[in-house]
Amino acid sequence: MIGRTISHYRILEKLGEGGMGAVYKALDTRLDRTVALKFISTGACGPGNDCAEILEEARVTAAINHPNVCSLFDVHDSADEPFLVMEYIDGHSLRSEIERGPLDAGRAVGLATQVAEGLRAAHKKGFIHRDIKPENILITAEGVAKITDFGLARKADVYATADFLSGTIAYMSPEQLRGEKLDRQTDIWSLGVVLYEMLAGTRPFRGEYHEALMYSIANEPTPHFREEKPGSMGGVGKVAGRCLEKIPEVRYADADALLADLKEVAGRLAHPEDCLEKAIAVMPFSDLSAGGDNRYFSDGLTEEIINGISKIRTLKVVSRTTVTQYDRSGKNVKQVATDLNVQYMLEGSVRKKGSDLLITAQLIDAAADTYLWSEKYPGTMDDIFSIQETVASRIAKALRLRLSPGEKRTIKKRPTRSADAYQLYLKGRFQWNRRNLEGIEAAIRYFQRAIRKDAKYALAWTGLSDAYNLLSEYKRLTRDENYAKAKKAVLRALELDPQLAEARTSLASLLMLYEWDWATAEKEFRLSLYLKPDYATTHHWLAELLNFTGRGEEAIRTAARATELDPTSPAIVKDEGLVLYYNQRFEDAIEMAKKSLEMDKTFVASHRLISLSLAGLGRIDEAIAENDLWGEITGFRDEADIWRSYLHAVGGEREKARKILASVPREGFTSGFHFRALAVAHANIGEPDEAFALLRKAIDLRSEAVCSLKIDIKFASLREDPRFKEMLTMIGLPV
């Protein structure tokens, strides 16, 4: 080829060769300029060497006119030697830089920003590249990054066809490997792999052969990028991590969102003194109100201040529930700071009388044992959001934290325009967290009153959804009675604020417990965790989903994380025990149940867990005693009788179990909890037909009680029956 002239292009030298064809440096003799000719190999063409589709795509790609995209000048569509005439770049590929070792963070961010700019231009023209990799990123002598090789580009939102594995597997998104519908987020994934590789010198996912690599990309967790010093790289590792979220909805939505974060990181890298991560613990604000009946408010104020400052990327904030363990511990500030591994502590108090407030706050440098500032904030409930904003801003200023425009907006963001609605919401959450019937019903009333004060208060709508969601558990109503109300409330919350993590978690719970849409529910949970990583309720309910779908070890880790984030919640602690129970770790389950009862002796659900776990250990008499105590406290005596029947059955006393079961009146049973309990009893006394009939009733009632069917050891005797698989299929669980 060297020395040949094709059309008016004289070929000078070969530049490289790939799967799509060979590339040559050439002279455009008409315009006297150097160009690159990319010859399309016949193997890359369709049946009969028809390259029309590739050439047509190339013609359209020429419309992408951007400094960070290699320009396409012309198309030579000869059947014998089809080629593209492209901009010649006097430089090198990004691959050659990576081969010399990891790039400096500033260099990596700069190049990734340029590539993202080029992708944004392509996406705005309606195209996705589908093959972003270091070999397809060329860098000019002036340091400008240019995306090349749009030979695989396709219109966005296309459905994958037989060519879905065209490209380089190591840089393909999980959805591309699965042959699913693709959009611009597949390019963002690929750029995330490139960014990770620039920083670490290796790709995040590896495998010795194609199938192993594909499995790693689709299934293995993205490794966390480890910085030598926390904060020293401006948070670029977190940007790469978000690009590599396996669920597209959690990934950056588009190149604009990615560019915003890359530019923010670049700003921090330009001011390295602002990149050093600082750590703070906010101690629970003391309630000094007369009568001491405003604990809900002091707790809520503490949580809101933590929420505000947690959005500052260079500030590590210890969760409220972790700090709560040190409240009234007797340890001084320096001791607590040492235990929590933080330098700074915020202390405060609230004195509330009617609508009048007096809030005090002190920021302490625990290492130096000095006060950085101490202020009093008098006012009324109408001033509460201004006070919260002022405290957060004072913390940032005192710690010399450089806030981005987005962080400043977050601190100023107010959840509601009504101080009364805010106070009612705090009361509602306080009651909801009690996790009993009285508390749930009180929470509904408070959330409804908050909404009447401010119909656009998204958090109040979320709280209302959560309360209706849990009501069936404590009042044994049919799921239908509350589901519609819960779903309506959470959809309204998301209409008001689509980025509200609490609402995403609430929706996920409904999708899991009522609709049995496990895949979409998990996506919503994962999105919530991106929006608010330390929201304990998300970890709590996600652990249930993981457990229900048979991912026991991951469920145990996730449940433990929920308890770590909120170790004072008897419900979360008990449910970590429930996850352990379903994984047949009965002793550990009993330990967690007893811990929850130490926190709240009225939390009767723990007695049920202890009873079931004792049965798993073969300690039937003790299990019966715990079961009867649960029935007496809750008033669910008929249900307790059913469970006693089950306990006698597993203890080998089937006739006694049958007599107890026969004495239970069933006429008034309408809840799926009743029918699932009856199914368990009949299964264990050797009556599978009756058990399956009762299970079908529970399924028809859309009962959340059947969600554990796949993993519940109490149904072990039914597993080999073909009807059991049919039941799993009905509720969408993997067989």
N, C-alpha and C positions, 0 to 999 in steps of 0.2 A: 504493500500500500504506500510506503514511503516514496515520495516523489511523484505519485500519480496526481492528475488533475481530474476531478469529478465535477461536472458542471463548471462553475468558476471558482472552485476551491482546490488549492494545491496543498496536498497533505505533506506535513513537515516531520512529525514524529508521533509515536504511539504514547498515549498518556496512561492507559490502563484498560482493564477488561473486567466485566462482571457478568451476572446472569442474563442481563438484558442485551448485552452486546459490548463492542469495543469502542473506545473513545480515542480520537486522534486530534492533535494540534494541527491547524491548517491556516492558510492565508486566503482571505477573501480577496481575490484579485480585482474585483470591481470596486470595492470600497477601501481597499488597501488596509485591512485590519485583520488582527489575529482572532480566530474563532476556534471553537471546539466542535468537532463533528462526532456525533454519537450514532454509530451504525447499529441498527436493530437486528439482532441475530434471528435467523429463521425459527430457532427453537422457542423464541419468545412470542412468536406470532401464533395466530390461530390455525385451524385446519386449512390445509392447502397453502400454507405460508402466507395467509391473508393478514397483513399487519394493519389493516384499515382502522381497527378499533384503537390500537395504540397510537397511531398517527393522528386520529381524530381527537383523542384525549390530549395529545401534545399541542394541537392547534388551539384548543380551548385554554390549556395551561399558559399559553403565550400571553393571555390576557392579564396574568398576575404580574403586574409591573411594580416591583418593590426592591429597594436597595439590598434587602437580605434574602432575595430569591434570585437564583441564577437565571438570567433572561434567556428566552427562547426566541431566536431571530427568524428561523425559516424551517420548512419541512420539505424534504426531498422524498417523494413517495413512489419512487421507482420500485417496480415489483422485484427487480434483481438486487438492488442495493439501497433499501430505504434508510434514510438517516435524518437526524435532527441537527440543525445548526444552532449552536448555543454560545453564550458568552464564554470567552476564554478567561479563566481565572489564574493569574500568575501568583500562586501561593502553595498551600499545602492542605491536606485534609485534617480534620480534627483527630482522626485516628492516629496520625503520626505524633500529635502532641500527647495523647493519652498513653501511647506506648513508652514515652519517656518518664512516666510516673504521674501521680495525682497532680492536678492543677491547683494553683492557689485559689482560695475561695473567691476572691475578687475577679480573677480571670474567668473562673467557671460561671459565675453569676453574669458577667458581662456577655459571654458567648451565649449562654442560655437565653438571656434577654433578647439578643439579636435574632436567634432562631425563633423565639416566641413571636417576635414582631413579624417575621416572614410568614409564620403559620397563620397569624391573625389575618394577614392580607389574603392568603390562599383560602382560608375559611370564609372570609367575607365574599369571595367570589363563588362560594358554594362547593369548594373542593377540599378533600382530605388527602394527605400525602401517602399514608399507609406504609412508609418505609423510612422513617426518620431513624438515622443511625450515624455514628461518627464518620463513616466513609462517605455519606451523602451531605456532609457539612464541610464546605471548603472555606478556607480563611485566606483572604488576600494579603499581599505584602503590607498593606496599611492596617491590617487587623480586623477587617470587616468580614463577618461570618455570612455565608450565602448557602441557602438550601439548594441542593441540586437533585437531579434524577426524579422528576415528577412522572416518570414512566408508569408508575403504579397508581398515580392519582385517580381518584374517582369522585363522582358527585357525592356530597355528604348525604347521609340517611339512606344510602343504598343498602340493599340486602346482599349478604355475602352469597357468592355463587361458587362455582367449582374452583375459582382462583383465590379463595379466601386465605390460603396459606402462601400466596405469593408474597415475597418479601423475606425478611430475616427473622427467624423465629425468636431469637434472643431479645428482640425489641418489640415483639407483638404484644398487644394487650390481651388480657384473658378473653374478652368478648370476641376478638378477632380469631383467636385459637379455636373458640367454640363455634365459629361460623355464624355468629349472630349479626344482627343489624348494626352497622357501624356509623359513628358520627365523629365530630371533631375531637371528642375526648379520647379516641384511640391514638391520635397524634400526641396529645398531652401525656398519655402514658409513656409513649416511646421517648419523648423528650425527657420525661422523668428518669428513664433508664440511662439516657445519655448524661444527664446532670449527675446522677448518682455515680456513674462511671468516671466522670471528670473529677469528682471529689475523692472517691475511694480508690481509683485505679483498677477496680474490678466491677463487673456487673452485679446487680443485686440478686439475680437468679441464675443458677448454673445447673448443668447436668452433663453427664458424660456422653449421652446420646440424645437424639431429638425428643424421644418420648419422655425421658427423664426431665429434660429442660421444660417441656410443655407442662408436665405435671407440677414442677416447681413454680412456674409462673401462675398457673391456675389455682394452686392449692396452698402453697407454703406462705407463711406470713412474710411481709416485707421486712428485711432486717433494718433495725434502727441504725442510722448513721452516727457513728461515735466520733465526737469532737474531742481533741486533746484537752481543751479547756472549755467548760460549759459557756456558751454564749460567744465564744471567740470567733465563730464564723457567721455571726449575725442571724442565725436561724435558717440558713440555706438548707440544712439537712431536713428541717420540717417541711420546706417547700417541696423537696424531692419526694419526701414521704407521702405528701398529699397527691402529687402527680401519680404515685404508684398505688393508690387505693384501688383494690380489686373491684369494688362496686362503683360503677361510673358516676352514680348520683353523689357520691362522697368526694370524688375527684374534683378538680377545678372544672367549673361549668364551661369555661371557654378561655381563650388566650388572653382576653382582657383581664379576667380575674387572676390568672397566673402572673401576668405582667405587673399587676398592682403589687403583688407580694414580692416579686423579684426586685422591683424598684425600691421597695421598702427595705429589703435586705441590703441592697447596694448602698442606701443611705446610711444604714447602721455600720456597714463596713468602712464607709468613708470617715466615720467617727468612732474608731475602735474603743475609745474610752467609754462609749455608751453601750457597748456590746457585752460588758461584763455583767453576768446575771447576778442579781441580788435577791435575797430571800427574806420573807417577812411572815410572821404569824399574827393573826388578828385574834386576840383573846375575846371570849364572849363578853359583850357589854353587860355590865351589872344593871339590874333593875332596882333603882332606889326609890321607886314610886311608893307612895303611901298605900299600905294594904298589900303590896307585892303581887298585884294581880295583872301585871303587864309584861310577864315573861315572854309571851308570844311576840310582843313588840320589840323587846331588846334582842331576842333571838333573830327576828326578822331584819332588824337594822344591821346586826353583825353580818348576816348572810348577804345583804345587799351591798355592803361595803366590800366584802370579799369578792362578790360577783363583779363589781366595778373595776377593782384593781387587778383582778385575774386576767383581764383582757390585755394588760400590758405585757408584751412578749418577753421583755428582759427582766421581769419581776416574777420570781417563784413565790407562790402564795400557798401556804399550808391550808388544807381544807378545814372548815369550821369544826367538823365532827372529830377530826384528829386532835385539834387544839382543845376541844371540850373535855377530853380526858384529863387535862391538866387543870381545869377549872376547880378551884377549891382543893387542890392537891397538897397545898402547904408549901410547895416549892417556890422559890423566888424567881424573878424574871430571868436572871442569868442562867439558873439551872434549867428552866423550861426551854430557853433559847438553845442551850447546849443539847438537850434531849432531841429537839426538833431540827437541829442543824441549821439554824437561821441566825442572822446577825441582828435583825430588827424585829421589834414587837410593837403592836398597837394595842393599847388598853383604852377602855372607856366606860362610861356609865350613862344611864338614861333616867331622868326623873320626869314622869309624865303625870299631869293633873288635868283631866278633861282634854282640851285641845292644846294646852300649854306644854311646852317641852323645854328641858334643859339637858343638852347633850354635852358631855365632856370627852375629850380625846387626847391621848398622849402618845407620841411616837418616841420609842426608846431605842438607842443603839446599845444593845445588850452587851456587845463585846467591850465597848468602852464604858458601859454602865453610866450613860449620860442621857438626858432628855434632849431630843432634837427640836421638839416643840410641844407645847401643851396649850390647848385652847378650850374655851367654853363657847357653846353655840346656843344661845337662848332663841326661842321662837315659838311657833305654833305648828300644828300638823301640816298646815299649808306650806311650811318651809322645809319639810323633811327631805325632799329631793334635792333642794339647793344645798342643804347641810351635807348630805351624802356626797354630792358632787364636789363640794369644797374640801371635805376630808380626803377624798381620793386624789384630788389635784395637789393638795398640800403634801401628801405622801410622795407623789411623783417628783415634786419640786425639791423636797428635802433630800431625797435619795439621788437627785440629779439624773433622773431618767428622761431620755429623749423620746417624747411621744410623737407617733406618726399622726397625720390628720385623722386616720380611721380610729386610732385609739382615743383621740380627743373626742371624737363624735360618740364613741361608745360610752365614755364616762359621762357625757352630757345626756345620753339617751334616758328617757323616763318611761317606765312601764305603763303609767296611767296619768291622766290629767287630774285625777281626783284623789286627794289625801284620804278621804273617807273610804273610797273603794280599796285603796292600798291597805288600810288598817283592817278592813273586813277580809281581804284576801289573806293577810297574815294570820288572822284568827281561824280562817278556814283550813289553812295548811297545818296549823297547830293541832286542830281537831282531827284532821285526816290522818296525821301521823300517829294518833293514838291507836288506830287499827282495831276499833271495836264498833259495834252497831251504833251506840250513842254518839261516838265521835264522827262516824261517817255521815249520819243524818244531820248532825250539827254543821258539819263541813258543807253539805249541800245548801243549807240555809244561808250560811255566810257567803258562799260563792255567788249564789243567786242575788243576794243583796248587793254585793260588790258590782255585779253586772248591771243592776238597776242604776247604780251610781255612775257607771261608765261602761256603756255597751261595747266599747272598743278596747276593753282591757283583756288582752289575749291570755295573760296568765290566769285570770279568773275563769275564763272559759275552759282553759286546760284543767284547772283544779276541779271544776264541775264535772268534766269528763271523767277524771280519775275517780271521783267520789261515786258516780253512777257505775263505773266499771267495777268497783269493789263491793258495791252494795249487795249484789247477789250472793257473795261469799258469806256475808254476815246475816242475811235475812232469808236465805234459802228461797229466793224468788226465781222464776224462770229467767233465763238469760235475755229473752226477747223483751222483757219488761223494761230493762235498763239499757240495752245495747243501743237502741235508736237514739235515746237521749244522749248517751255518751258519745256516739259517733257525730251527731249534729253539733255538739259542743266543741269537739276537738277540730272538726272541719272549719268551724267559725274561727277558732283560735289561729289556725294555719292560714286562713284567708286574711286575717289581720296581721300576722307575722310569720311568713313561711320559714324563717330562720330560727324559730323558737325551739330550742332543743327539747324543752319539757313537753311541748305539743307533739313533736316527732315521736318521742317515747310513748306518749299516751296513745297515739294512733297505732304504733307498732304493737302495743299490748292488745288493742282491739282486733287487729288483723290476726294476731296469734291466737287469742282465746276464743274468738267468736267466728271469724271468717276462715280460720285455719289456712291462711295464706302465708305459709312459713317463709318463703323466699322474700316476699315484699316486706314482711314484718322485720326480717333480719336487716334488710337494706335500710329501713327506717331507724332501727336501733343503731346501726353503724353511722348513719348520717348524724344522729343525735350525739353520738360520742365524739364525732369531729367537732360539732358545734359547742359541746360542753363536755370535755373529757372526764371531768370529775363528778358528773351527776350520778350519784349512787343508785338512784332508781333505775337508770338505764342499765347499769351493770347487773342489778338485781333481776330485772325482768328478762334481760338477754340471757342470763344464766339459765332461766327456766326454759327458754326456747332451745338453747343448745342441749339441755338435758332431754327435753321432750323428743328432739330429733336424733337422739342417740349419740351425741358427742360429749360423753361423760367427763373426760379429763378436762376438756376446754370449759365445760360448765362449772366444774369444781374451781378452776382458777378464776373464772369470772365472778362466781359467787363470793369467793374469798376477797376479791378486789372490792366488791360492793360493801362487804363488812369492814374492810380497811377504810373505805371512804366514809362510812356511817356506822361506827361501832356501837352507837347508842340506840340504834333502831332495833327493837325486839323483833319486828317483822323480818328485817333483812337478816339478822342473825339466825332466826329460826329457819328461814328459807335456805340459808347456807346448809343448815342441818338437813333440810329436806332433800337437797341435791345430793348430799352425802348418803342419805338413806337409800335413794333410788340407785346409787352406785354400790349398795350393800356394805357401806362402812357404818355399821349400826352403832358401835361404841362412840364414834366421832359425832354421829347425828344426835345421840342422847346428850353429849357434852354441850353441843350448840343449843339444843332445846333448853337445857338447864340454865345456860347463860342468859337466854332471852327471858326466862322466868325470874332470874335475879334482877334484871332491869325493870321488869313489870310483872308482878306476881299474878295480875289479872289477865295476862296474855294467854288465854286458854288454848289457843291452837297448838301451843307447845306440848300440852298434855297428849294431844292426838299423836304428835310426832314421837314422843317418848313411848307411847303405847305400841305403835307400829314397829319401832326399832327394837323394843323388848321382845316382840313376837319374832322378829328376825333372828334374835339371839336364842330363841326357844324358851324364854322366861315368861310363860303364858300367864301365870297367876298375877305377876306384877303388871303385865300388859293389860289385863282385864281391869285391875284396880285403877290404872291411869285412864282407861277408856271410860269407865263409869264416872270418874271424877269430871271428865270433860263433858259428858252428857248432862250431869247434874248442874254444872256451872252454866252451860250454854242454854239449857232447856231443850236441847235436841235429843230427848230421851229415846224416841223411836229409832232415830238414826244410831244412837249409842247401842241399842239392843241389836241392831243389824250387825254392827261391828263386833259385838260380843259373840254373836253367832260365828262370825269369821274366825275369831280368836280360838274358840273352842274347836273349830274344824281343823285349824292348823296344829292344834294341840292333840289331835287324834281322837277327839270326842265328837264324831260326826252326828250321832243320834241326838245328843244334847244340843248340838248346833241346829239341827233340823227343827227341834221342838221350839227353841227360842225364835227361830225365823218364822215358824208358822203362827206364832202369837203376835207378830207385829202387824198392826192394822195398816193397810196400804191405800185405803180409799182416798185419803187426802193428799197423797204424794203428787206433787207437780214439778218438783225440782230435779234436775239431772243429778244432783248430788245423791238423792235418795236412790235413784235407779242404778247408778254406778255402784253404790254401796251394796245394793241387793245383788247385783251381778257378781261382785267379788265373793259374797257369801255363797251363792249358788255354785259358783265355779269351784270353790274349795270344799263343798260337801259332795261334789261329784255329779252335778246336774248341769252339764254344759249347754243343753238346749235352752233351758230357762235363763242361763247366764247370758247367752247371745241375744235372746229376745229382749232382756233388760238393757243390755248394752245398746241395742238398736234404739230403744226408747230414749236413752240418755243422748245418743247422737242426734236423734230427731229434734230434741230440745236444744240443740247447739250448746250442750253443757261443757263448760271448761273442765269439768271433772274427768272427761275422757282424753284430755290432751296427753296424759302420762301413759296412755295405753301401751305404747311401744316398749317402754322401759320398766313397767310396773311388775315386780316379781309376784304380786298377788294374782296375776293372770297367767302364771307359768303353765298351769295345766291346760290352757286353751291354745297355746302357741302353735302347736302342730296341726291344729284343725284349720282347714282351708278358709273357714268363715272368719278366722282371726285376721288373716291377710285382707279379706274383704273389708273388715272394719277399719283397718289401718288406711286402706285406700280411700274410704269414705271421708276420713278426716285429713287426707293429704299427707300422711306421714310415710316416710320411706319404708318399704316392706323388708 
